[in-house]
């Protein structure tokens, strides 16, 4: 991701999150979004004419955190989210097969994707879930 991508990425995340923020009575905070992007590894998937998706990853000592996975509406249901999670898995494996973790709102349709890809709920908040996917260790099956 380049600095030139940031306005389009912010618009994508804002537009995708708007109904969830409104449901929680929260306002969009551009400064917070930009700070969070600055501290993460970010990837844009683009077509010749549009931003397709955005993936933001944060490396923690014991896991790789999927901070954002946002897909533009016209590209949903085409395997883009699956492809991005597989990319995150490959990066986690490059860094010692760390598990992947993410937070998702309970009523987010992406929850189905995460479950299908093997994420399990490890904690619950009032509005969301913490999910984790352990990656295989060589010679050992996944838990």
Secondary structure, DSSP 4 states (H G I P E B T S, - for coil): --GGGHHHHHHHHHHHHHHHHHHHT----HHHHHHHHHTSEEEEEE-SSSEEEEEEEEE-SSEEEEEEEEE-GGGTTTTHHHHHHHHHHHHHHHTTSPEEEEEEETT-THHHHHHHTT-EEEEE-SSEEEEEEPPPBTTB---
